[in-house]
């Protein structure tokens, strides 16, 4: 049996493992953490959001970043201290501005395709992850923001996404718990929300049931392409595999360098709080519909009866996981502004690093050497895109390592 290693047990690594098991491969997953989904896949905003597929590669993002550079609680914060990696990445980001439209449309298509695959995985394996099919509501405070949303909506529609424009009264009708004055909104009924950590842990158990080996708490020291496959040394033990899929989040860049490839990922930090709804008043005051405040760049998702996840911000500050009070405070203040009866006494903070490519499209496919593949760099849409990119990379692994098998292609593709 053809044996494939996967580096990384987050949502992209384990959806890839699952897709490879479907194709009859033997699979071993390596991760330095004791449990799956302990880094970027631990406490994100909880949204499965094709409606949030707009890429950041536009001049408006650059101007906002410059404006907010010295504002500690800004939605987008860039540490002005230069590093070679950050400067090179920013230059490539700017070079991708002409691709804003095409990359946004491509991301929407991929996100829509991923939904059915992810839901089928969860249903087949009986994974409970607090899934809510209540849609995602984007709301806007000014007519200027509303006009930009209409322009973006044209790109989303081009990618195949149906959304409904809402009046201020309709915004409040969709989510009665939401307080405030709004210029309007957009509602995407086909989007959903849930707990990424619960989903990925459930998928890890499913992979083990189906025969995968999970080497948790194991640090990969070296990876090398060799004749007939790859050699991986982890915690002093060296093994050979027929192939490897790198799905190591922000560490993917370092792994790729060992394999002779360039995967230009930059770690973009995001923050979240998980508000524990310990009393009946808070449970009644918390929203059930998943929300996105475009101006503040903050999202919220209800995770069952007794938790509310609030997440947001983007911080370009290297591989730094410090949880800063001045970055958490806006999330708490946002909750108290829009849901005044909600108690934020018990709000658990978290920070994670999004692996982001300058194009805002993930790196999916073959590396320079035979048997080397990548499924990484999904940025802020890792969960949303993971099931689709897993199918894409699994097909490419099958093409190369088991070409005699008939391949049923998914009805989507990722632009190079």
C-alpha positions as CSV (number, residue, x, y, z in Angstrom):
1,X,0.0,0.0,0.0
2,X,1.3,3.5,-0.9
3,X,2.2,5.3,2.4
4,X,1.8,9.1,2.6
5,X,3.0,11.3,5.5
6,X,1.2,14.5,6.4
7,X,2.9,17.2,8.5
8,X,0.3,19.0,10.5
9,X,-2.8,17.8,12.4
10,X,-4.9,21.0,12.0
11,X,-8.0,21.2,9.9
12,X,-6.2,21.2,6.6
13,X,-3.9,18.2,7.5
14,X,-6.7,16.1,8.8
15,X,-9.2,16.8,6.0
16,X,-6.3,15.8,3.7
17,X,-5.7,12.6,5.7
18,X,-9.4,11.8,5.4
19,X,-9.4,12.4,1.6
20,X,-6.3,10.1,1.2
21,X,-7.9,7.4,3.3
22,X,-10.9,7.5,0.9
23,X,-8.5,6.8,-1.9
24,X,-7.0,3.8,-0.3
25,X,-3.6,5.3,0.9
26,X,-1.9,4.4,4.1
27,X,-1.6,7.6,6.1
28,X,0.6,8.8,9.0
29,X,0.1,12.3,10.4
30,X,2.8,14.1,12.4
31,X,2.1,17.0,14.8
32,X,4.2,18.5,17.6
33,X,1.1,19.0,19.8
34,X,-0.4,16.3,22.0
35,X,-3.8,16.8,20.5
36,X,-5.1,17.7,17.0
37,X,-6.2,21.3,16.2
38,X,-4.3,23.0,19.0
39,X,-2.9,25.9,17.0
40,X,-4.7,27.9,14.2
41,X,-7.6,25.4,14.3
42,X,-8.3,25.8,18.0
43,X,-10.5,28.9,18.5
44,X,-11.1,30.8,15.3
45,X,-14.3,32.8,14.5
46,X,-16.2,29.7,13.8
47,X,-17.5,30.7,10.4
48,X,-17.9,28.6,7.3
49,X,-18.1,31.7,5.3
50,X,-18.1,31.9,1.5
51,X,-19.4,35.4,2.1
52,X,-16.0,36.4,3.6
53,X,-14.0,35.4,0.6
54,X,-13.0,38.9,-0.5
55,X,-9.2,39.0,-0.7
56,X,-7.3,41.7,1.2
57,X,-5.1,42.5,-1.9
58,X,-6.5,46.0,-2.5
59,X,-5.2,49.5,-2.0
60,X,-7.9,50.2,0.6
61,X,-6.3,47.6,2.9
62,X,-2.9,49.1,2.4
63,X,-4.2,52.6,3.3
64,X,-6.0,51.4,6.3
65,X,-2.9,49.6,7.5
66,X,-0.8,52.8,7.2
67,X,-3.5,54.8,9.0
68,X,-3.8,52.3,11.9
69,X,-0.1,51.5,12.3
70,X,0.3,53.4,15.6
71,X,-3.2,52.6,16.9
72,X,-2.8,49.6,19.3
73,X,-6.5,48.5,19.1
74,X,-6.8,48.9,15.3
75,X,-8.5,46.1,13.3
76,X,-5.3,45.8,11.2
77,X,-2.0,46.3,13.0
78,X,1.5,46.2,11.4
79,X,4.6,46.2,13.5
80,X,6.7,49.0,11.8
81,X,9.9,47.2,12.7
82,X,11.2,45.9,9.4
83,X,12.3,42.3,8.7
84,X,13.5,41.0,5.4
85,X,10.7,38.4,5.3
86,X,8.0,40.9,6.1
87,X,9.3,43.4,3.5
88,X,9.5,40.7,0.8
89,X,6.0,39.4,1.6
90,X,4.5,42.9,1.6
91,X,6.1,43.5,-1.8
92,X,4.5,40.4,-3.2
93,X,1.2,41.3,-1.6
94,X,1.2,44.7,-3.4
95,X,2.1,42.9,-6.7
96,X,-1.1,40.8,-6.2
97,X,-3.4,43.9,-6.1
98,X,-4.2,43.6,-9.9
99,X,-5.4,40.0,-9.1
100,X,-7.9,41.1,-6.4
101,X,-11.0,40.5,-8.5
102,X,-9.9,37.2,-10.0
103,X,-8.6,35.8,-6.7
104,X,-11.8,36.8,-4.9
105,X,-14.0,35.1,-7.4
106,X,-11.8,32.0,-7.3
107,X,-11.9,31.9,-3.5
108,X,-15.7,32.1,-3.5
109,X,-16.0,29.2,-5.9
110,X,-13.7,27.1,-3.8
111,X,-15.5,28.0,-0.6
112,X,-18.9,27.0,-2.1
113,X,-17.5,23.7,-3.3
114,X,-16.0,22.9,0.1
115,X,-19.3,23.1,1.9
116,X,-20.8,19.8,0.7
117,X,-17.6,17.9,1.2
118,X,-17.2,19.1,4.8
119,X,-20.8,18.4,5.7
120,X,-20.6,14.9,4.1
121,X,-17.5,14.2,6.2
122,X,-19.2,15.2,9.4
123,X,-22.4,13.3,8.6
124,X,-20.6,10.2,7.6
125,X,-18.6,10.1,10.8
126,X,-21.2,11.5,13.2
127,X,-19.1,14.5,14.2
128,X,-21.0,16.9,16.5
129,X,-19.4,20.3,16.2
130,X,-22.2,22.7,17.2
131,X,-23.0,23.3,13.5
132,X,-25.6,26.0,12.9
133,X,-27.2,26.4,9.5
134,X,-28.5,29.9,10.3
135,X,-26.5,31.8,7.7
136,X,-24.1,34.7,8.2
137,X,-25.2,38.3,8.6
138,X,-22.9,41.1,7.5
139,X,-23.9,44.5,8.9
140,X,-22.7,48.0,8.1
141,X,-22.8,51.3,10.1
142,X,-22.4,53.8,7.2
143,X,-23.7,54.2,3.7
144,X,-20.1,54.3,2.4
145,X,-19.5,50.9,3.9
146,X,-22.8,49.7,2.4
147,X,-21.8,50.9,-1.0
148,X,-18.5,49.0,-0.9
149,X,-20.4,45.9,0.2
150,X,-22.6,46.2,-2.9
151,X,-19.5,46.3,-5.0
152,X,-18.1,43.2,-3.3
153,X,-21.4,41.5,-3.6
154,X,-21.0,41.7,-7.4
155,X,-17.8,39.7,-7.1
156,X,-19.3,37.1,-4.8
157,X,-22.2,36.7,-7.2
158,X,-19.8,36.2,-10.0
159,X,-18.3,33.3,-8.0
160,X,-21.8,31.8,-7.6
161,X,-22.8,33.0,-4.1
162,X,-26.4,34.2,-3.5
163,X,-26.8,36.9,-0.8
164,X,-29.7,39.1,0.1
165,X,-29.4,42.8,0.8
166,X,-31.1,44.0,3.9
167,X,-32.6,47.2,5.2
168,X,-31.8,48.4,8.7
169,X,-35.1,46.9,9.9
170,X,-34.4,43.6,8.2
171,X,-31.0,43.4,9.8
172,X,-32.7,43.6,13.2
173,X,-35.3,41.0,12.1
174,X,-32.7,38.5,11.1
175,X,-30.9,38.8,14.5
176,X,-33.2,40.3,17.1
177,X,-30.4,40.2,19.8
178,X,-28.3,42.7,17.8
179,X,-28.6,46.3,19.1
180,X,-27.5,49.5,17.4
181,X,-28.1,51.7,14.4
182,X,-27.2,50.3,10.9
183,X,-27.1,51.5,7.3
184,X,-28.1,48.0,6.2
185,X,-26.6,44.5,5.7
186,X,-26.2,41.4,3.6
187,X,-27.4,38.0,4.6
188,X,-26.0,34.8,3.2
189,X,-28.4,32.0,4.1
190,X,-26.1,29.2,2.7
191,X,-23.2,30.0,5.1
192,X,-22.9,28.3,8.5
193,X,-20.9,28.3,11.7
194,X,-19.6,25.8,14.3
195,X,-16.6,24.8,16.4
196,X,-13.5,24.1,14.3
197,X,-11.7,22.4,17.2
198,X,-14.6,20.0,17.9
199,X,-14.8,19.3,14.2
200,X,-11.1,18.6,13.7
201,X,-10.9,16.5,16.9
202,X,-13.8,14.4,15.6
203,X,-12.1,14.0,12.2
204,X,-8.9,12.9,14.0
205,X,-10.8,10.1,15.7
206,X,-12.5,9.2,12.5
207,X,-9.1,8.9,10.7
208,X,-7.8,6.7,13.4
209,X,-10.8,4.4,13.2
210,X,-10.2,4.2,9.5
211,X,-6.6,3.1,10.0
212,X,-4.5,6.3,10.0
213,X,-1.6,6.6,12.4
214,X,-1.4,9.9,14.3
215,X,2.0,10.7,15.7
216,X,0.9,13.4,18.2
217,X,3.4,15.1,20.4
218,X,6.1,14.4,17.8
219,X,8.4,17.1,16.4
220,X,9.5,16.7,12.8
221,X,13.2,17.5,12.8
222,X,14.1,17.1,9.1
223,X,12.4,16.3,5.8
224,X,14.2,15.4,2.6
225,X,13.2,14.3,-0.8
226,X,15.0,11.1,-1.7
227,X,14.8,8.6,-4.5
228,X,11.4,7.0,-4.5
229,X,9.8,9.2,-1.9
230,X,10.7,11.3,1.2
231,X,12.7,10.7,4.4
232,X,11.3,12.2,7.6
233,X,13.2,12.3,10.9
234,X,11.0,12.9,13.9
235,X,12.1,12.8,17.6
236,X,15.2,10.8,16.6
237,X,13.4,8.2,14.5
238,X,13.9,8.2,10.7
239,X,11.3,6.8,8.3
240,X,10.7,6.7,4.6
241,X,7.4,7.4,2.9
242,X,6.2,7.3,-0.7
243,X,5.1,10.9,-0.4
244,X,4.4,13.8,2.0
245,X,1.8,16.5,2.2
246,X,2.9,19.6,4.0
247,X,0.0,21.1,6.0
248,X,2.0,22.7,8.8
249,X,0.4,26.1,9.0
250,X,3.0,28.9,9.6
251,X,5.7,26.3,9.8
252,X,5.1,25.2,6.2
253,X,7.6,27.8,5.0
254,X,10.4,26.2,7.0
255,X,9.5,22.7,5.9
256,X,9.3,23.7,2.3
257,X,12.7,25.2,2.4
258,X,14.1,21.8,3.4
259,X,12.4,20.3,0.4
260,X,13.8,22.9,-2.0
261,X,10.5,24.8,-2.4
262,X,9.4,28.4,-1.7
263,X,6.1,28.7,0.2
264,X,5.9,32.3,1.1
265,X,3.7,32.2,4.1
266,X,3.6,35.0,6.7
267,X,2.1,34.5,10.1
268,X,-0.9,36.9,10.6
269,X,-2.1,36.9,14.2
270,X,-5.8,36.8,15.0
271,X,-7.4,37.0,18.4
272,X,-10.6,35.6,19.8
273,X,-12.6,35.4,23.1
274,X,-15.0,32.6,24.0
275,X,-17.7,34.1,26.2
276,X,-19.1,31.5,28.6
277,X,-22.9,32.1,28.8
278,X,-23.3,31.0,32.4
279,X,-26.7,32.6,33.2
280,X,-30.1,32.6,31.5
281,X,-30.0,36.3,30.7
282,X,-26.7,36.0,28.8
283,X,-27.9,33.0,26.9
284,X,-31.0,34.9,25.9
285,X,-29.0,38.0,25.0
286,X,-26.4,36.3,22.8
287,X,-27.0,36.0,19.0
288,X,-27.7,32.7,17.3
289,X,-27.0,34.0,13.7
290,X,-23.3,34.3,12.9
291,X,-22.3,37.9,12.4
292,X,-19.6,39.9,10.7
293,X,-19.0,43.6,11.4
294,X,-17.1,44.7,8.3
295,X,-15.9,48.0,9.8
296,X,-14.5,46.5,13.0
297,X,-13.4,43.3,11.2
298,X,-15.0,41.3,14.0
299,X,-17.1,38.1,13.7
300,X,-19.2,36.2,16.2
301,X,-20.6,32.6,16.2
302,X,-22.8,30.8,18.7
303,X,-21.3,27.5,19.8
304,X,-24.2,25.7,21.3
305,X,-26.3,26.9,24.2
306,X,-23.5,28.1,26.5
307,X,-20.7,29.7,24.4
308,X,-20.3,32.6,22.1
309,X,-17.1,33.0,20.0
310,X,-16.0,36.5,19.1
311,X,-12.9,36.9,16.9
312,X,-11.1,39.4,14.7
313,X,-8.2,41.7,14.0
314,X,-5.1,41.0,12.0
315,X,-1.6,41.6,13.3
316,X,1.6,41.5,11.3
317,X,4.1,40.9,14.0
318,X,6.0,37.8,13.1
319,X,5.6,34.4,14.8
320,X,4.5,36.0,18.1
321,X,1.7,34.4,20.1
322,X,1.5,36.8,23.0
323,X,-2.1,37.6,24.0
324,X,-2.2,41.4,24.3
325,X,-4.8,43.0,26.5
326,X,-5.1,46.0,24.1
327,X,-6.0,43.6,21.3
328,X,-8.5,41.6,23.4
329,X,-10.2,44.7,24.8
330,X,-11.9,45.7,21.5
331,X,-13.5,42.2,21.3
332,X,-15.0,42.5,24.7
333,X,-16.1,46.1,24.1
334,X,-17.8,45.0,20.8
335,X,-19.8,42.3,22.6
336,X,-20.9,44.8,25.3
337,X,-21.8,47.4,22.7
338,X,-24.0,45.2,20.5
339,X,-25.3,42.8,23.2
340,X,-25.6,45.0,26.3
341,X,-27.3,42.4,28.5
342,X,-24.6,39.8,27.8
343,X,-22.2,39.1,30.7
344,X,-18.5,39.1,29.6
345,X,-17.3,38.2,33.1
346,X,-16.1,34.8,31.8
347,X,-14.4,35.6,28.4
348,X,-11.5,33.2,27.6
349,X,-8.9,34.9,25.3
350,X,-6.9,33.2,22.6
351,X,-4.4,34.1,19.8
352,X,-3.5,32.1,16.7
353,X,-1.3,32.6,13.6
354,X,-3.0,32.4,10.2
355,X,-0.7,31.1,7.5
356,X,-1.2,33.7,4.8
357,X,0.1,33.8,1.2
358,X,0.7,37.1,-0.5
359,X,-2.0,36.2,-3.1
360,X,-4.5,35.2,-0.4
361,X,-4.9,31.9,-2.3
362,X,-3.7,28.7,-0.6
363,X,-0.7,26.7,-1.9
364,X,-2.2,23.5,-3.1
365,X,-0.5,20.9,-5.2
366,X,2.9,19.5,-6.1
367,X,6.3,20.6,-5.0
368,X,9.6,20.6,-7.0
369,X,10.4,17.0,-6.2
370,X,8.4,13.9,-6.9
371,X,6.2,12.8,-3.9
372,X,6.1,16.3,-2.3
373,X,2.8,18.1,-2.1
374,X,1.4,21.2,-0.2
375,X,-2.0,22.1,1.3
376,X,-1.3,25.2,3.2
377,X,-1.5,29.0,3.3
378,X,-5.3,29.3,3.7
379,X,-5.1,32.5,5.7
380,X,-8.3,33.5,7.4
381,X,-10.4,30.9,5.5
382,X,-8.7,27.7,6.5
383,X,-11.8,25.9,7.8
384,X,-14.0,27.3,5.0
385,X,-11.7,26.1,2.2
386,X,-10.1,23.0,3.8
387,X,-12.5,20.3,2.6
388,X,-12.1,21.4,-1.0
389,X,-8.4,21.8,-1.0
390,X,-8.0,18.4,0.7
391,X,-9.8,16.8,-2.3
392,X,-7.7,18.7,-4.8
393,X,-4.4,17.7,-3.2
394,X,-5.5,14.1,-2.7
395,X,-6.3,13.8,-6.4
396,X,-2.9,15.2,-7.3
397,X,-1.3,12.7,-4.9
398,X,-3.3,9.9,-6.5
399,X,-2.3,11.1,-10.0
400,X,1.4,10.8,-9.1
401,X,1.6,7.9,-6.6
402,X,-1.2,5.7,-7.9
403,X,-1.9,6.7,-11.5
404,X,-3.4,3.4,-12.3
405,X,-6.5,4.1,-10.2
406,X,-9.5,5.8,-11.9
407,X,-9.9,9.3,-10.4
408,X,-13.3,11.0,-10.1
409,X,-12.6,14.8,-10.3
410,X,-14.4,17.3,-8.1
411,X,-16.3,19.9,-9.9
412,X,-13.9,22.7,-9.0
413,X,-10.3,23.6,-9.4
414,X,-7.8,26.1,-7.9
415,X,-6.1,28.6,-10.2
416,X,-2.3,28.3,-10.3
